[in-house]
Structure formats: structure tokens, C-alpha cells
Amino acid sequence: MLRGHGYRRVADAVRQISAKTKLIDQLIVARVAAGLTQSQMAAKLRCSQSRISKIEDSQDADLSLGDIHAYARVVGLKLQLDLR
């Protein structure tokens, strides 16, 4: 079991990774909630399953707006941008 400084380092690393994948995590949850496998998602987006895997394994900053929009559309989400 981790204690002290070791625990804090691991917790900080997990928080950093989580912060970089919030959008992707939401997309994955939406895909699974829609009952779609990566292969089914790929068929709907007319791409390969490996492309879906690559999207889901990347960081939010790596996503294109087109990828986000297409993915969201297939799983029944509405993309909304808010600039302030």
C-alpha cells in the first residue's frame, strides 16, 4: 500500500491524466451507454475500429473538432461550444 509522498505522487499523476482525458472519457461513456462497440461505432463513422481505438486512447488536446462532432452525433449528444 502506498503511503505518504509515494501516494501523493501517484494521486497527482492520476489527476493530471484524468484532466487531459475528460472529454474522451465522456465520449466513451456515451458510446457504451448507446450500446455500441468500437467496431459498431467505426461502421457508423465509416472508419476503422483502430481509428476509434486511437481516438479513445488519445488525450483531449489531440481530438479534432470534426472528430468530436461526428462522435457526439452518433451517440446522440449535441456538441455545444462556449467561448467566454
N, C-alpha and C positions, 0 to 999 in steps of 0.2 A: 504494500500500500504506500502511495506517495504521501509525503508529509512535508510541511514547511516550504522551503524555497523550490523544491522539485515539483510540488503540487502547483504552486503559483505559476511556474514556468509552463507547465502543461496546460493549465487553465487559460493562461494568456494566449498560448498558441491556438487553442481551440476557439477562443473568442475571435482571434484575428482571421482564422479560416472561415468561421461562420459569418463574419461581417462581409467577407468577399463573395459569399455564395447565397445571400438572402433571396435574390430574385430567382436564381436557378432552383433553389430549394422549393420555392412556391410553385414553379412550373412543374417540377417533378411530382409534388403532392397533387397538383391539379390533374396531371396525366394519369396518375394512379387512381385518383378519385373518379375520373372519367372511365375507368376500367380499361385503359389502353396500355398495351405493352410497348416497348420501344419499337418493335417491328411494326405494330399496327400504326403507331404514330408516324413512323417513316413512310408507310404506304400513303397515309393521308397527306403528308407533306411532299410526297414524291421525291424522296431522297433515300439514302441507305440507312439501315439500322445503326451502322457505325457512326454516321453523321449525328444521329440523335444521341448516341453514347458520348460522342465528343462534346456536344453541346452541354449535356448534363454533367460531364466531368470537368468542365472549364470553370472559370471564375466569371462573375457578373460583368466585369470590365471587358471580357473577351467577346461578349454577345453583341451581335449587330441588332439594330432596331428592327430590321426586317425579320430576323430570326425570332425575336421576342413577339412581334406582331403575329406572325404565322403560327407559332406555337400556341399563343394565347387563344387565337381564333379557333383552332382545332379542339382545344379543351374547354371551350365555351366561356372564356374570360374576355373582358373588354379591356383593351390597352388604353390607359389614360396617363398622359404626361402632365406634370405640374411644375412649371418653372416659376421661381419666386425671386 
